[in-house]
Amino acid sequence: MIKQDFFGVIFLATLESILAKGPQSELAEQDRQRSNKTQAMVNRVVSYVSLVDRAVQLLADPCSEPEAILDDLRFLLKKDPTRNLKGRKFERKKVKHAEQLHFYRYGKRINA
């Protein structure tokens, strides 16, 4: 059962990456035309969840039209892109030695 789940996740991730290539290139072309500072990327969470929701319709339902489902998926992939600024970093909180020692002495045992 675990092996089936593993191969199912691999299949869905591969299918998602294949389906995301087209909308990703369209988003890149829109960025070039608009000369944006940030690059729009397909939101992987939205694409994976939308694919999981429609996987049964796409693969097993004989009554549904696969092309209509694929068009719907492509629309959803382009609908809500993410944008990340290059070089954006958040500094880590500096922890004092006493706080770190207290965590290793007491907190680590509780969390483990």
Residue pairs with C-beta under 8 A, 6 or more apart in sequence:
12 48
12 51
12 52
12 55
13 48
15 51
15 55
16 44
16 47
16 48
16 51
19 47
19 51
19 70
19 73
19 74
19 77
20 42
20 44
20 47
20 77
22 74
23 42
23 74
23 77
23 78
24 41
24 42
26 78
27 40
27 41
27 42
27 78
27 81
28 39
28 40
30 40
31 38
31 39
31 40
37 85
38 83
38 84
38 85
39 83
39 84
40 81
40 82
40 83
41 81
41 82
41 83
41 84
42 77
42 78
42 81
42 82
43 77
43 80
43 81
43 82
46 76
46 77
46 79
46 80
47 73
47 76
47 77
50 73
50 76
50 77
51 73
54 69
54 72
54 73
57 64
57 69
58 64
58 66
58 69
58 70
